Amino acid sequence: MPRLIAFLRAINVGGHTVTMAELRRLFEALGLKDVETFIASGNVIFSSPRGDTAALQRKIEAHLHKSLGYEVKVFIRTEAEVAAIAQYKPFKEAQLRTAQALNVAFLAAPLDAGATKALLALRTDIDEFHVNGCEVYWLCRKRQGESTFSNMRFEKALGVRSTFRGLNTVAKLSAKYSS
C-alpha cells in the first residue's frame, strides 16, 4: 500500500484545536492504515490502497468537516512528491543564504495564468515567489512578521485554498518518510 502525506489547512490555528491522537483516530475511522502525525500543525502520514488521491482528499475533507464542525482543506502528496518538493531549488543559493524563511504552499491544482499573475503582483522587497506545479514557494527576506504577506492574503488574491509549511518541515518529513 502506498504511503501518503496529507497536509491539512486549519488545524491548530485560529482557535481550532485538535489533538494529534484525535486526528489519527479520525483518519483511522476512514479505514486508513499506519496513521501517524508529524508535529501538531496538521501533517498526517498514512497508507491507503486507494489510488485516486483527489477522491481520497474529498472523502477526508468531508469526514473532518462532519467530525470537527468546520472546513479542513486537505492536500495529499506521495512520499516521492514530498521528496521532490524538499529537494527542489526555487531560488538561487545566494537568495537562500540571506533569507529568513522559505515556505511552500500546497495547492489542489496548478495555478492558471491569471492566478500566477496575481501571485507575482504580491512580490515586494521582502517577499519573492516561485510556482512549480501544485506548489508555490515563498521566500521571505526578513522575519515573516515584517511581511504583509499571509495565507489569507494569498487565498483572497488568487481565489484558491492552500496551506503553507516551512520547507524545513517538508525536508524533515521527506527524510523520515521517503522510501
trRosetta pair geometry for C-beta under 8 A, 3 or more apart (Angstrom, degrees):
i j d omega theta_ij theta_ji phi_ij phi_ji
1 33 6.5 61 91 55 162 130
1 34 7.9 161 86 13 126 126
1 47 4.1 80 113 173 121 113
1 48 6.4 165 -179 63 112 14
1 49 5.2 -71 -118 -73 102 66
2 47 6.8 161 85 -144 33 73
2 48 7.0 -32 69 60 80 65
2 51 7.8 81 21 -105 134 67
2 78 6.4 -43 171 -131 127 103
2 79 7.7 -147 -175 5 86 101
3 34 7.0 -67 -109 95 99 137
3 45 6.3 10 -180 -178 107 94
3 46 7.1 171 -150 93 68 24
3 47 5.3 -45 -94 -87 63 76
3 78 7.7 102 85 -158 58 64
3 79 5.3 47 82 -43 101 119
3 177 6.4 -141 129 -179 140 109
3 179 7.8 145 36 -48 122 101
4 45 7.4 172 87 -151 42 52
4 46 6.0 -22 60 67 86 73
4 47 7.3 136 13 -108 79 26
4 48 5.9 -22 10 21 128 109
4 53 7.0 170 -132 -115 143 110
4 56 7.7 49 94 118 174 154
4 76 5.3 0 174 -167 126 108
4 77 7.1 153 -163 78 76 33
4 78 6.0 -55 -111 -103 71 48
4 79 7.6 -110 -98 -33 28 70
5 43 6.6 -10 -172 -170 101 88
5 44 7.2 155 -157 80 52 44
5 45 5.3 -20 -102 -99 76 74
5 76 7.1 149 78 -153 43 58
5 77 5.3 -23 64 65 95 84
5 78 7.6 87 18 -177 84 6
5 79 6.9 107 -18 -82 107 54
5 82 5.3 40 34 -58 146 143
5 173 6.2 85 -137 173 156 133
5 177 6.6 122 -68 96 120 159
6 27 7.8 -178 31 -107 145 130
6 43 7.4 160 81 -156 55 40
6 44 4.5 -11 57 61 104 97
6 45 7.9 -165 20 -74 71 28
6 46 7.1 3 -3 19 110 109
6 57 7.8 162 -126 -109 106 75
6 60 6.5 -104 -132 147 154 170
6 74 5.3 -24 -163 -162 113 102
6 75 7.0 136 -159 68 58 43
6 76 5.1 -27 -97 -94 74 76
7 42 6.7 75 -171 116 47 94
7 43 6.0 -8 -106 -106 64 73
7 74 7.5 139 70 -160 47 50
7 75 4.6 -25 61 66 98 101
7 76 7.8 -174 18 -79 70 28
7 77 7.2 25 -8 4 107 106
7 106 4.8 112 71 20 144 160
7 163 5.2 -172 139 81 105 130
7 165 6.3 -101 -139 -32 131 129
8 11 4.6 51 104 -17 121 129
8 23 7.9 -136 9 -145 162 129
8 42 3.3 -113 64 178 100 118
8 43 7.4 -144 16 -65 85 30
8 44 6.7 47 -24 -2 116 107
8 64 7.5 -176 -138 -128 128 168
8 72 5.4 -7 -167 177 107 110
8 73 7.3 147 -158 78 52 50
8 74 5.8 -18 -103 -103 72 69
8 75 7.9 -169 -75 24 28 73
8 163 6.7 123 110 -85 21 171
9 42 7.1 -177 -39 120 12 160
9 72 6.4 166 69 -163 65 55
9 73 4.0 10 36 54 126 97
9 74 7.7 -127 14 -62 82 31
9 75 7.5 70 -29 -10 97 103
9 161 6.5 -137 19 171 170 104
9 162 7.0 131 -88 111 135 27
9 163 3.8 -144 -81 -73 85 112
10 13 6.3 -108 -134 59 38 99
10 14 6.7 -44 -139 44 79 126
10 16 5.5 21 167 60 84 158
10 42 7.6 89 63 -76 38 162
10 70 6.7 -123 149 120 142 117
10 71 6.8 79 37 95 163 67
10 72 5.2 -135 69 -111 109 67
10 73 7.0 94 8 18 108 78
11 16 6.6 -95 -121 112 27 111
11 18 5.5 -64 -150 40 90 121
11 23 7.0 48 -148 -98 139 136
11 40 7.9 -143 133 164 103 61
11 41 6.5 117 87 173 101 34
11 42 3.1 133 46 -74 136 117
11 72 6.5 53 -58 -136 88 120
12 16 6.8 -89 -49 93 18 73
12 17 5.8 54 -110 -120 65 55
12 18 6.3 -103 -51 38 80 73
12 40 5.3 89 -57 145 174 94
12 41 6.1 -109 64 -111 124 42
12 42 6.6 -163 22 -36 97 92
13 16 6.4 0 62 47 49 96
13 41 7.9 42 -39 -142 104 79
16 68 7.2 54 -162 171 110 128
16 70 6.2 -106 -110 63 131 147
18 22 5.4 -123 -173 82 83 122
18 23 5.4 93 137 -60 119 97
18 42 8.0 68 60 -87 123 88
18 68 6.6 -41 -83 -114 128 127
19 22 4.5 95 59 5 85 102
19 23 7.0 -149 95 -5 46 86
20 23 5.3 -49 -144 37 38 115
20 24 6.3 42 154 -21 66 101
20 37 4.0 -148 -157 64 110 157
20 40 5.9 -101 -53 -106 108 78
21 24 5.8 -51 -150 34 30 111
21 25 6.5 32 150 -20 63 106
22 25 5.5 -53 -148 36 33 114
22 26 6.4 36 153 -22 66 104
23 26 5.7 -51 -149 32 31 113
23 27 6.7 28 154 -14 63 104
23 37 5.7 78 86 -83 127 136
23 42 7.4 -154 -131 -117 152 59
23 44 6.2 -138 150 -85 115 122
24 27 5.9 -59 -153 39 32 108
24 28 6.2 31 152 -18 68 109
24 35 4.7 143 -151 122 81 120
24 36 7.2 7 -108 -112 116 18
24 37 5.9 -103 -59 -28 95 105
24 44 7.4 175 -90 -134 58 108
25 28 5.6 -57 -144 40 31 111
25 29 6.3 41 153 -30 64 103
26 29 5.7 -46 -150 25 30 117
26 30 7.5 28 150 -16 57 100
26 63 6.5 148 177 134 96 112
26 64 6.3 74 161 -96 143 74
26 67 5.5 168 -124 97 119 169
26 68 7.9 0 -107 -44 156 100
27 30 6.0 -57 -165 30 38 110
27 32 4.7 -58 164 59 88 134
27 35 4.5 151 94 -126 127 142
27 44 5.7 175 -64 178 152 144
27 46 5.6 -139 165 -74 137 151
27 60 7.2 6 -112 -129 78 110
28 31 7.7 73 -179 -59 41 10
28 32 6.2 -102 -95 63 34 77
28 33 8.0 74 -120 -96 75 31
28 35 5.3 -115 -60 11 85 147
29 63 7.1 170 90 -172 110 135
30 59 6.6 120 -150 138 132 112
30 60 6.6 -44 -61 -96 171 71
30 63 5.7 -84 -74 -56 116 173
32 35 5.6 84 108 -71 104 109
32 46 4.3 14 162 172 123 142
32 47 6.9 150 -176 66 75 48
32 48 5.4 -38 -124 -80 88 96
33 46 6.6 128 66 -173 41 85
33 47 4.4 -38 76 67 96 104
33 48 7.2 164 26 -75 82 45
34 45 7.6 -58 124 123 92 86
34 46 6.0 145 80 -147 73 49
34 47 4.4 53 37 1 118 111
35 44 6.6 -16 -159 -173 90 102
35 45 7.3 149 -152 83 40 54
35 46 4.6 1 -99 -100 69 103
36 44 7.3 157 82 -158 44 55
36 45 4.6 -12 62 60 95 103
36 46 7.3 -179 23 -70 61 59
37 40 7.5 46 146 -97 129 46
37 43 6.5 116 -166 79 65 64
37 44 5.5 -31 -102 -102 71 67
37 45 7.5 -180 -90 18 20 77
38 43 4.2 -51 62 96 96 122
38 44 7.7 -167 15 -80 79 22
38 45 6.3 61 -23 -18 111 110
38 169 7.9 135 129 -173 115 94
38 172 7.6 168 178 110 129 106
38 173 5.7 115 119 -100 168 94
38 176 7.2 156 -114 70 134 151
39 43 6.3 45 53 29 83 120
39 169 6.7 -79 28 -136 148 116
41 165 7.2 135 112 -112 138 92
41 169 7.5 -36 53 -147 141 158
42 72 7.7 -156 -142 -161 135 115
42 163 7.2 -92 94 -168 132 154
43 165 7.4 70 -75 -107 119 142
43 169 7.3 -162 -50 164 153 118
43 173 6.4 -115 -179 -95 145 133
45 173 7.7 178 -69 -154 119 100
45 177 5.6 -140 -128 -109 145 150
48 56 6.2 91 139 -129 164 146
50 53 7.9 136 116 -79 95 41
50 55 7.0 -116 171 84 128 108
50 56 5.1 145 103 -75 134 116
52 55 4.1 32 115 22 120 115
52 56 6.3 153 94 -17 65 88
53 56 5.2 -56 -143 42 37 115
53 57 6.1 48 154 -28 69 99
53 76 4.6 -149 -168 88 113 130
53 78 7.9 -103 -73 -50 146 83
54 57 5.7 -47 -150 29 30 115
54 58 6.8 28 152 -16 61 103
54 108 7.9 83 -123 -169 89 98
55 58 5.8 -53 -151 36 34 111
55 59 6.3 36 150 -21 66 106
56 59 5.6 -53 -146 36 33 114
56 60 6.3 31 156 -17 66 105
56 76 6.2 15 93 -21 114 167
57 60 6.0 -59 -149 38 28 107
57 61 6.2 29 154 -20 65 109
57 74 4.7 -174 -152 91 79 106
57 75 7.1 28 -126 -100 129 24
57 76 5.3 -136 -75 -2 97 112
57 108 7.4 150 144 -125 163 101
58 61 5.6 -54 -144 37 30 114
58 62 6.3 30 157 -19 65 106
59 62 6.0 -55 -148 35 27 109
59 63 6.4 25 154 -16 62 109
60 63 5.7 -58 -148 39 31 111
60 64 6.1 27 156 -17 67 109
60 74 4.8 56 91 -50 122 174
60 76 7.9 121 21 -56 147 118
61 64 6.0 -58 -143 39 27 107
61 65 6.2 29 157 -21 64 108
61 71 7.4 7 -170 -157 100 72
61 72 6.3 -162 -132 80 66 71
61 73 6.6 7 -114 -122 120 34
61 74 5.0 -137 -63 8 87 110
62 65 5.8 -54 -146 35 28 112
62 66 6.4 25 156 -15 63 108
63 66 5.9 -57 -148 39 28 108
63 67 6.0 17 158 -11 65 115
64 67 5.8 -62 -138 45 29 106
64 68 5.4 -4 174 9 70 119
64 72 4.2 -65 125 48 140 130
64 74 7.3 139 10 -51 144 117
65 68 6.7 -65 -121 51 17 88
65 69 7.5 92 -179 -83 49 3
65 70 6.8 -112 -132 95 66 19
65 71 5.7 6 -104 -100 107 46
65 72 6.5 -154 -64 21 66 80
68 72 6.4 56 50 -27 147 125
73 108 7.8 -96 -175 -54 114 112
73 161 4.6 -165 -106 150 164 137
73 162 7.8 -29 105 -35 149 5
73 163 6.6 -178 85 -37 107 107
75 106 3.8 140 122 134 160 127
75 107 7.0 90 -121 52 135 7
75 108 6.5 -122 -107 -77 89 60
75 134 7.9 174 -160 148 116 122
75 162 7.6 26 -54 -145 147 51
75 163 6.1 -156 10 32 128 109
77 81 4.0 -129 -173 92 99 126
77 82 5.1 125 113 -56 126 81
77 85 7.1 -16 -170 -14 162 138
77 106 7.1 -111 -36 -132 119 127
78 81 4.6 99 50 4 77 101
78 82 7.1 -140 93 -4 42 84
79 82 5.8 -56 -151 36 31 110
79 83 6.4 33 151 -20 65 105
79 174 7.8 125 -170 -131 69 61
79 177 5.5 -133 -121 130 105 94
79 178 4.9 150 172 -114 101 56
79 179 5.8 86 116 -8 150 85
80 83 5.6 -52 -149 35 33 114
80 84 6.4 33 152 -19 65 105
80 178 7.1 106 -85 -139 39 98
80 179 7.8 -29 -65 33 80 101
81 84 5.6 -53 -148 37 33 111
81 85 6.3 36 152 -21 65 104
82 85 5.6 -50 -147 35 33 114
82 86 6.3 33 154 -19 64 107
82 170 6.4 -154 -165 -167 86 87
82 173 5.7 -85 176 112 139 114
82 174 5.0 -166 130 -86 95 84
82 177 7.1 19 79 79 149 114
82 178 6.6 -147 83 -73 101 100
83 86 5.8 -57 -148 37 30 111
83 87 6.2 15 158 -9 65 113
83 174 4.6 130 -97 -150 57 113
83 178 4.3 84 -71 -112 119 145
84 87 6.0 -64 -141 45 29 103
84 88 6.2 47 156 -45 65 100
85 88 5.8 -40 -146 9 28 119
85 104 6.1 103 178 -178 116 168
85 135 5.8 144 -124 -67 111 167
85 170 5.6 -85 111 175 113 140
85 174 7.5 -161 64 -68 84 129
86 167 7.0 138 -128 -173 60 83
86 170 4.9 -166 -85 127 86 95
86 171 4.4 133 -152 -96 115 59
86 173 7.5 -163 -66 64 132 84
86 174 3.9 -92 -4 -12 158 157
86 175 7.9 -159 171 -32 165 74
87 174 7.6 -174 -31 174 83 164
88 132 6.0 177 -177 97 153 168
88 135 7.8 134 53 80 159 144
88 137 7.6 -144 106 -60 118 138
89 93 7.9 -23 -159 -63 126 72
90 130 3.7 162 -177 78 117 151
90 132 6.3 -124 -97 -21 106 128
90 137 3.9 152 38 51 171 161
90 139 7.5 -162 97 -41 113 111
91 95 4.3 -97 162 84 119 134
91 96 5.6 145 91 -54 112 86
91 99 7.6 75 96 -38 159 144
91 102 7.5 -134 24 -118 132 123
91 128 6.8 93 -103 105 129 134
91 130 6.4 -152 -57 -24 78 143
91 137 7.2 -147 -25 125 98 137
91 139 5.3 55 -52 -60 158 150
92 95 4.8 95 61 4 79 104
92 96 7.2 -150 96 -6 42 88
93 96 5.6 -57 -149 37 35 112
93 97 6.4 39 155 -26 68 103
94 97 5.8 -49 -148 28 31 113
94 98 6.9 10 161 -2 62 108
95 98 6.5 -75 -156 45 29 96
95 99 6.2 39 152 -41 67 110
95 128 7.1 -58 -170 53 138 159
95 139 6.2 13 151 180 115 160
96 99 5.6 -48 -142 18 32 119
96 102 6.6 -1 -130 -60 87 143
96 139 7.4 -98 -92 -127 59 125
98 141 6.6 3 122 -144 96 87
99 102 5.8 69 119 -55 148 90
99 139 5.0 -85 -116 -169 144 95
99 140 6.4 102 -167 69 97 45
99 141 5.6 -80 -116 -103 64 46
100 140 5.5 -59 64 105 93 91
100 141 6.4 63 5 148 92 20
100 142 5.5 14 1 168 143 14
100 143 5.3 -105 158 -76 159 40
100 144 7.1 -150 106 -34 118 64
101 138 7.8 -3 113 109 98 91
101 139 7.6 162 90 -156 58 39
101 140 4.2 7 58 51 99 114
101 143 7.6 75 -19 -143 116 36
101 144 5.3 1 14 -55 159 102
101 166 6.8 -87 -160 -122 96 97
102 137 6.8 -9 -172 -172 90 99
102 138 7.3 161 -155 83 44 53
102 139 5.5 -7 -107 -106 80 69
102 140 7.5 -156 -71 22 36 73
102 166 7.2 85 78 -161 57 68
102 167 4.5 -25 107 10 101 130
102 168 7.9 111 65 -26 92 77
103 137 7.3 156 85 -157 46 52
103 138 4.6 -13 63 59 95 103
103 140 7.3 32 3 -9 104 109
103 164 4.9 19 167 -175 129 112
103 165 6.6 165 -156 84 83 30
103 166 5.5 -58 -102 -101 77 43
103 167 6.4 -147 -105 -27 21 78
104 135 5.3 -13 -172 -169 107 117
104 136 7.1 150 -159 76 56 44
104 137 5.4 -25 -102 -100 75 65
104 138 7.4 -175 -83 17 25 78
104 164 6.9 157 80 -148 35 65
104 165 5.9 -19 60 61 85 79
104 167 5.6 93 -20 -83 103 80
104 170 5.9 12 33 -32 135 154
105 135 6.5 151 73 -159 56 58
105 136 4.2 -4 48 55 113 97
105 137 7.8 -145 17 -66 75 22
105 138 6.7 66 -23 -18 100 111
105 151 7.5 155 -113 -117 113 88
105 154 6.7 -150 -100 163 156 158
105 162 4.3 10 -177 173 110 138
105 163 7.0 153 -151 75 66 28
105 164 5.0 -36 -91 -89 71 76
106 134 6.9 23 -161 135 60 96
106 135 6.3 -24 -102 -104 49 80
106 162 6.2 155 69 -159 49 78
106 163 5.4 -12 48 58 101 81
106 164 7.8 -178 9 -86 72 27
106 165 7.3 30 -19 4 107 104
107 110 7.1 111 94 -95 134 21
107 111 6.9 -58 -169 -52 176 77
107 134 4.8 -144 69 -172 88 73
107 135 6.8 -168 15 -82 91 29
107 136 6.8 69 -29 -10 119 97
107 160 5.9 9 -138 151 110 140
107 161 7.8 138 -135 83 64 54
107 162 5.3 -33 -85 -101 70 99
108 134 7.1 -111 101 -152 11 119
108 160 7.4 -152 29 -167 94 107
108 161 6.9 43 -14 66 114 94
109 134 6.3 -81 -150 -111 11 101
109 160 8.0 -130 53 -136 82 131
110 131 7.6 91 -158 172 86 115
110 133 5.7 -91 -89 -170 104 37
110 134 5.6 -86 -68 -76 60 59
111 115 4.0 -132 -162 94 100 118
111 116 4.7 133 116 -60 126 78
111 119 6.6 -32 -147 -14 168 137
111 131 5.8 -80 32 -139 126 142
111 136 7.2 57 -29 -69 130 114
111 158 6.8 -64 -125 -161 116 128
111 160 7.1 -110 -102 -15 82 157
112 115 5.2 89 50 14 69 102
112 116 7.0 -131 98 -7 33 92
113 116 5.7 -56 -146 37 30 113
113 117 6.3 32 155 -20 64 106
114 117 5.7 -54 -150 35 30 112
114 118 6.4 31 151 -18 64 106
115 118 5.5 -51 -147 37 35 114
115 119 6.3 40 152 -23 65 102
115 158 4.4 65 -152 -156 98 94
115 159 6.7 -112 -99 48 107 91
115 160 6.3 45 -141 -18 147 123
116 119 5.6 -51 -149 33 32 114
116 120 6.4 28 155 -15 65 106
116 131 5.7 -66 -122 -15 102 164
117 120 5.9 -56 -146 39 30 108
117 121 6.5 36 151 -25 62 105
118 121 5.6 -53 -152 30 32 116
118 122 7.3 37 148 -26 60 100
118 157 5.0 172 161 154 114 93
118 158 5.2 167 92 -92 130 65
119 122 5.8 -55 -166 22 38 114
119 129 5.4 -127 157 120 105 161
119 131 6.8 102 85 -59 156 117
119 136 6.5 -123 -148 -137 150 141
119 154 7.5 31 -115 -144 88 84
119 157 7.2 132 -81 111 48 122
119 158 5.9 26 -62 -82 88 122
120 123 5.9 -12 -172 -17 52 114
120 129 6.5 -136 -93 66 52 119
121 157 7.6 -154 73 -176 107 132
122 127 6.7 -50 134 107 88 136
122 129 6.8 55 74 -19 104 140
122 149 6.2 93 165 -105 119 108
122 153 7.2 132 -133 135 133 114
122 154 7.4 23 -104 -99 176 66
122 157 6.1 110 -64 110 123 173
123 127 6.0 -151 -139 97 44 83
123 128 6.0 36 -134 -113 101 48
123 129 6.2 -120 -79 14 88 95
124 127 4.8 53 39 35 91 90
124 147 7.4 157 55 -142 136 83
124 148 7.0 93 -30 35 160 105
124 149 7.5 -153 13 -38 121 108
125 141 7.2 -80 139 47 63 145
126 140 6.2 6 158 -156 90 70
126 141 5.1 -138 -149 45 49 97
126 142 5.1 -55 -135 20 109 104
126 146 6.4 -154 -130 110 151 98
126 147 5.0 -165 123 -100 137 85
126 148 8.0 120 56 13 136 74
126 149 7.8 -160 97 2 110 111
127 138 6.5 -26 -156 -164 98 94
127 139 7.2 143 -156 79 46 57
127 140 5.9 -13 -100 -105 72 68
127 141 7.5 -125 -58 6 29 87
127 147 5.5 92 -58 -142 112 123
127 148 7.9 -101 -11 50 137 71
127 149 4.8 99 -95 -19 159 144
128 138 7.5 147 77 -157 49 46
128 139 4.4 -13 62 60 99 108
128 141 7.4 72 -5 -38 102 99
129 136 6.0 -13 -164 -178 106 103
129 137 6.8 148 -158 80 52 57
129 138 5.7 -15 -102 -101 77 65
129 139 7.6 -159 -73 22 30 76
130 136 7.2 156 78 -161 44 56
130 137 4.4 -9 59 56 96 108
130 139 7.6 45 -3 -11 103 105
131 135 7.6 158 -155 91 49 50
131 136 5.4 -23 -102 -107 68 77
131 137 7.8 -155 -71 20 23 75
132 135 5.4 -14 70 68 84 95
132 136 7.9 158 26 -93 63 31
132 137 6.9 28 10 -13 108 107
136 154 7.8 171 85 -158 152 133
136 162 7.3 -27 31 -138 118 156
137 167 7.6 29 -135 -72 99 124
138 149 6.9 -172 -158 133 135 149
138 164 7.1 -26 25 -132 134 127
140 143 7.5 -8 137 152 124 10
140 144 5.2 34 144 -89 172 70
140 147 5.4 -77 -137 -49 117 145
140 149 7.4 -145 -97 55 107 127
142 146 4.3 -51 116 70 129 139
142 147 6.7 165 68 -51 95 82
143 146 5.0 92 64 0 79 103
143 147 7.8 -144 101 -11 47 86
144 147 5.5 -50 -158 23 46 118
147 150 7.8 155 107 -53 101 64
148 153 7.2 94 139 -71 75 171
149 153 5.9 -133 -148 70 46 137
149 154 7.0 53 -172 -54 90 93
150 153 4.7 98 51 8 78 100
150 154 6.8 -133 97 -6 42 89
151 154 5.4 -53 -147 36 33 118
151 155 6.2 30 157 -17 67 106
151 162 6.4 -145 -151 82 96 97
151 163 7.3 14 -137 -126 142 37
151 164 5.5 -135 -82 -4 112 116
152 155 6.0 -55 -146 38 28 107
152 156 6.3 24 157 -16 63 110
153 156 5.9 -57 -144 40 29 109
153 157 6.1 23 161 -16 65 112
154 157 6.2 -64 -146 39 21 105
154 158 6.1 -13 168 10 61 118
154 162 6.3 -59 117 46 128 135
155 158 6.5 -74 -135 52 22 91
155 159 7.5 88 175 -84 55 7
155 160 6.3 -118 -133 76 66 48
155 161 6.1 29 -128 -107 120 39
155 162 6.2 -156 -79 23 92 91
156 159 7.7 20 -173 -66 21 48
165 169 4.8 -109 174 76 107 129
165 170 5.5 119 106 -50 125 93
166 169 4.6 98 64 0 85 101
166 170 7.3 -156 97 -2 48 84
167 170 5.3 -51 -148 39 43 114
167 171 6.1 48 150 -24 70 102
168 171 5.6 -51 -146 36 32 113
168 172 6.4 33 153 -19 64 104
169 172 5.8 -54 -149 36 31 110
169 173 6.4 34 151 -19 64 104
170 173 5.6 -51 -149 36 33 114
170 174 6.3 36 151 -21 64 106
171 174 5.5 -53 -148 36 31 115
171 175 6.3 32 154 -19 65 105
172 175 5.7 -51 -144 36 32 111
172 176 6.2 23 158 -13 65 111
173 176 6.0 -66 -147 42 26 105
173 177 5.8 -24 173 22 66 117
174 177 6.9 -78 -126 54 17 80
174 178 4.9 15 -172 -27 65 124
175 178 7.0 -16 -84 23 12 104
